[in-house]
Amino acid sequence: MSKCFFVSDIHFGLQPVKEENRKLERFEQLSGMIDQEGGRLYLVGDILDYWMEFRHLIPKYFDGFLSLLRNLARRGVDVHYFAGNHDFYLGDFFRQQLGVQTYYGMHELDIDGKRFVVTHGDGLDKSDIGYRLFVKLVRNRYNLSLLSALQPDLAIAIMRRFSRMSRKHGAQDERAESGFLLQYAEALAGEKYFDYFVCGHSHVQEQQTLSDSRTQYINLGTWINGRYPYGVFHDGVFSLQELGDGRIDSGDGNKP
C-alpha cells in the first residue's frame, strides 16, 4: 500500500518572511517525499492562515504553496483538504483548478482497511455559540461574494481581520484545548468503531491509545514554532515524524 501523509496548522501567511520561506521549503521537501512515494496527502486544516478566493487573482502570499499543491495533483497524488477555522472557506478554486478534494467538519474515511475519523478540531464544542456564529458569517456565500467584489487589498485585510478574530476567540491554554479534543475522541470511540482519530487545531502534538486500548488519538501539531511535524500511515501503522530531524515517534501509541 502507498503511504498516506498528514499535516495540519502550517498557517502560511501568518509569520515574518524568513519563517514563511522556511515553512515553504519544508513543505517542498514533504511534497518531494510524497511524489517519490506515490502516496496520498491529507491537509487537516489551518494550512493557510486565511484564504480569500477572488474570481481573477490569487493572493501572492500563497503562490508557492499552491504551485506545489498543483504539481502534486497533476502527478496523480490524491490531495484531501479539510478546512479549519482559518482557511475556513476553500471555494471552487481548489477543486476545479488544483484537483484537490475539499471537506468541512468531521469525516469518516476508510484508508487501507482502517477506519479514520478526520477533523481539524474546530467547532466540535456545540455549546460554543460565538464560534458557530463566526462560522456562519465567514462561510456565507453572500458575504463572501460581497468581499470578493471589493478592492483586493481591502478584501484581504478584512479576511486577515477575520483570521485574527478566530485566533483571539480560540486563545486559551493549548493543553486545555488538546484535552477537550482527547475527551471528544474518547466519547466518540464509545459510540462507534474507528481506528484513528486525527486532528490538529490545538497545536499540541500527541499520539496515544484511548481507554478502549484499541483506538488511537493523533494530534498533528503545528509548524509555527520552528518544528515541522507530519504523520504517516503505512502498512497499518500511524507514526508521527518530523522534517529535518527524523522520526520523533515509533507509532506504538505512546505519547511523543
C-alpha positions as CSV (number, residue, x, y, z in Angstrom):
1,M,0.0,0.0,0.0
2,S,1.2,3.5,-0.7
3,K,1.9,5.9,2.2
4,C,-0.6,8.4,3.4
5,F,0.8,11.7,4.7
6,F,-1.0,14.0,7.1
7,V,-0.2,17.6,8.1
8,S,-2.0,20.5,9.8
9,D,-1.7,24.0,11.2
10,I,1.1,25.3,8.9
11,H,-0.6,28.7,8.9
12,F,1.0,30.0,5.7
13,G,0.7,33.8,5.7
14,L,1.0,34.3,9.5
15,Q,4.7,34.8,10.2
16,P,7.5,37.1,9.0
17,V,9.1,36.4,5.6
18,K,12.0,34.3,6.9
19,E,9.8,31.9,8.8
20,E,7.3,31.7,5.9
21,N,10.2,30.8,3.5
22,R,11.4,28.1,5.9
23,K,7.9,26.6,6.1
24,L,7.6,26.7,2.3
25,E,11.0,24.9,2.0
26,R,9.8,22.2,4.4
27,F,6.6,21.8,2.5
28,E,8.5,21.4,-0.7
29,Q,10.6,18.8,1.0
30,L,7.4,17.0,2.1
31,S,5.9,17.3,-1.4
32,G,9.0,15.6,-2.9
33,M,8.7,12.7,-0.4
34,I,5.0,12.3,-1.3
35,D,5.8,12.5,-5.0
36,Q,8.5,9.9,-4.7
37,E,6.4,7.5,-2.6
38,G,3.4,7.9,-4.8
39,G,1.3,8.4,-1.7
40,R,-1.7,10.5,-0.6
41,L,-1.8,13.8,1.2
42,Y,-4.3,14.9,3.8
43,L,-4.2,18.5,4.8
44,V,-6.0,18.7,8.2
45,G,-6.9,22.4,8.4
46,D,-5.3,25.8,9.0
47,I,-2.7,25.2,6.3
48,L,-3.4,28.8,5.3
49,D,-3.8,31.4,8.0
50,Y,-6.6,32.9,5.9
51,W,-8.0,32.5,2.4
52,M,-9.7,34.9,0.1
53,E,-10.9,33.5,-3.2
54,F,-11.2,36.1,-6.0
55,R,-12.5,35.4,-9.5
56,H,-9.4,36.6,-11.4
57,L,-6.5,36.7,-9.0
58,I,-4.7,34.8,-6.2
59,P,-3.1,36.4,-3.1
60,K,0.7,36.4,-3.8
61,Y,1.5,35.1,-0.3
62,F,0.3,31.6,-1.2
63,D,1.6,31.2,-4.7
64,G,4.5,28.9,-3.8
65,F,2.3,26.6,-1.7
66,L,-0.4,26.5,-4.4
67,S,2.2,25.7,-7.1
68,L,3.4,22.7,-5.1
69,L,-0.1,21.5,-4.5
70,R,-1.0,21.8,-8.2
71,N,2.1,19.8,-9.1
72,L,1.3,17.0,-6.7
73,A,-2.3,16.7,-8.1
74,R,-1.0,16.8,-11.7
75,R,1.3,13.9,-10.9
76,G,-1.6,11.8,-9.7
77,V,-1.3,12.3,-6.0
78,D,-4.7,12.4,-4.2
79,V,-4.8,15.5,-2.1
80,H,-7.6,15.9,0.5
81,Y,-8.0,19.3,2.2
82,F,-10.1,19.7,5.4
83,A,-10.9,23.3,6.1
84,G,-10.0,24.7,9.5
85,N,-11.1,27.8,11.4
86,H,-8.5,29.9,9.5
87,D,-8.7,28.6,5.9
88,F,-12.4,28.5,6.6
89,Y,-13.9,28.6,3.1
90,L,-11.9,27.0,0.3
91,G,-14.4,27.7,-2.5
92,D,-14.2,26.2,-6.0
93,F,-10.6,27.1,-6.8
94,F,-9.0,24.1,-5.0
95,R,-11.4,21.6,-6.6
96,Q,-11.6,23.0,-10.1
97,Q,-8.2,24.5,-10.7
98,L,-6.0,22.3,-8.5
99,G,-7.8,19.0,-8.4
100,V,-7.9,19.0,-4.6
101,Q,-10.8,17.4,-2.8
102,T,-12.2,19.7,0.0
103,Y,-14.1,19.0,3.1
104,Y,-15.8,20.8,6.0
105,G,-16.3,19.4,9.5
106,M,-15.6,15.9,10.6
107,H,-15.5,12.9,8.2
108,E,-15.0,9.2,8.4
109,L,-12.7,7.6,5.9
110,D,-11.6,4.1,5.1
111,I,-7.9,4.1,4.4
112,D,-6.2,0.8,3.5
113,G,-8.6,-1.2,5.7
114,K,-8.6,1.1,8.7
115,R,-11.3,3.4,9.8
116,F,-10.3,7.1,10.3
117,V,-12.1,10.0,11.8
118,V,-10.5,13.2,10.4
119,T,-11.3,16.7,11.5
120,H,-9.4,19.9,12.0
121,G,-10.9,20.0,15.5
122,D,-12.7,23.4,15.5
123,G,-16.5,23.6,16.0
124,L,-16.8,20.3,18.0
125,D,-17.9,22.1,21.1
126,K,-21.6,22.7,20.3
127,S,-22.0,24.9,23.3
128,D,-19.7,27.5,21.8
129,I,-22.3,29.8,20.3
130,G,-19.8,32.5,19.4
131,Y,-17.8,30.2,17.2
132,R,-20.8,28.8,15.5
133,L,-22.0,32.4,14.6
134,F,-18.5,33.2,13.4
135,V,-18.5,30.2,11.0
136,K,-21.9,31.2,9.7
137,L,-20.5,34.6,9.0
138,V,-17.3,33.6,7.2
139,R,-18.8,30.7,5.3
140,N,-21.8,32.5,4.0
141,R,-21.6,32.7,0.2
142,Y,-23.4,36.0,0.0
143,N,-20.9,37.6,2.5
144,L,-18.0,36.1,0.6
145,S,-19.3,37.4,-2.8
146,L,-19.6,40.9,-1.3
147,L,-16.0,40.7,-0.1
148,S,-14.7,39.4,-3.4
149,A,-16.3,42.4,-5.1
150,L,-14.1,44.8,-3.0
151,Q,-10.7,46.2,-3.9
152,P,-8.4,43.1,-3.4
153,D,-6.1,44.7,-0.7
154,L,-9.2,45.8,1.3
155,A,-10.9,42.4,1.0
156,I,-7.7,40.6,2.1
157,A,-7.3,43.0,5.0
158,I,-10.8,42.1,6.1
159,M,-10.1,38.4,5.8
160,R,-6.9,38.8,7.9
161,R,-9.0,40.5,10.5
162,F,-11.4,37.5,10.5
163,S,-8.3,35.3,11.0
164,R,-7.2,37.4,14.0
165,M,-10.8,37.2,15.4
166,S,-10.7,33.4,15.1
167,R,-7.2,33.3,16.8
168,K,-8.4,35.6,19.6
169,H,-11.6,33.5,20.1
170,G,-9.5,30.4,20.4
171,A,-6.8,31.9,22.6
172,Q,-6.7,29.7,25.6
173,D,-4.4,27.2,27.2
174,E,-3.3,24.8,24.4
175,R,-3.3,21.9,26.7
176,A,-6.9,22.6,27.7
177,E,-7.9,22.7,24.1
178,S,-6.0,19.5,23.4
179,G,-7.7,17.9,26.5
180,F,-11.1,18.7,25.0
181,L,-10.2,17.1,21.7
182,L,-8.9,14.0,23.5
183,Q,-12.1,13.8,25.6
184,Y,-14.2,14.2,22.4
185,A,-12.3,11.4,20.8
186,E,-12.9,9.2,23.9
187,A,-16.6,9.9,23.9
188,L,-16.9,9.2,20.1
189,A,-15.0,5.9,20.5
190,G,-17.6,4.9,23.0
191,E,-20.3,5.5,20.4
192,K,-18.9,4.0,17.2
193,Y,-16.0,1.9,15.9
194,F,-12.9,3.5,14.3
195,D,-9.2,3.0,14.5
196,Y,-7.7,6.5,14.4
197,F,-9.0,10.0,15.4
198,V,-6.7,12.5,13.5
199,C,-6.9,16.2,14.2
200,G,-4.9,19.5,14.7
201,H,-6.2,22.8,15.9
202,S,-4.7,22.9,19.4
203,H,-1.1,22.9,18.2
204,V,-0.2,20.3,20.8
205,Q,1.4,17.3,19.0
206,E,0.3,14.0,20.6
207,Q,-0.3,10.3,19.9
208,Q,-1.8,8.0,22.4
209,T,-4.1,5.0,22.7
210,L,-7.6,5.7,24.1
211,S,-9.1,3.9,27.1
212,D,-10.6,1.2,24.9
213,S,-7.0,0.0,24.3
214,R,-7.6,0.0,20.6
215,T,-8.3,3.4,19.1
216,Q,-5.6,6.0,18.7
217,Y,-5.9,9.7,19.1
218,I,-3.4,11.7,17.0
219,N,-2.9,15.5,17.0
220,L,-0.6,16.5,14.2
221,G,0.8,19.7,15.9
222,T,1.9,22.9,14.2
223,W,4.6,24.4,12.0
224,I,4.7,27.9,13.6
225,N,7.2,27.1,16.4
226,G,10.2,26.1,14.3
227,R,9.3,22.4,14.1
228,Y,7.8,20.7,11.1
229,P,5.8,17.6,12.2
230,Y,3.7,15.4,10.0
231,G,2.0,12.0,10.2
232,V,2.5,8.9,8.0
233,F,0.2,5.9,7.8
234,H,1.8,2.9,6.1
235,D,1.3,-0.9,6.4
236,G,-1.4,-0.4,9.1
237,V,0.7,1.8,11.4
238,F,0.4,5.5,12.0
239,S,3.6,7.3,13.1
240,L,4.4,10.9,13.8
241,Q,7.6,12.2,12.1
242,E,9.4,15.5,11.7
243,L,11.0,17.1,8.7
244,G,14.7,17.8,9.2
245,D,15.1,15.9,12.4
246,G,14.0,12.4,11.5
247,R,11.5,10.3,13.3
248,I,10.0,11.5,16.6
249,D,7.6,8.7,17.4
250,S,7.6,5.0,16.8
251,G,3.8,4.8,16.2
252,D,3.3,2.4,19.1
253,G,0.5,4.6,20.6
254,N,2.6,6.2,23.3
255,K,2.9,10.0,23.7
256,P,5.9,11.5,21.9
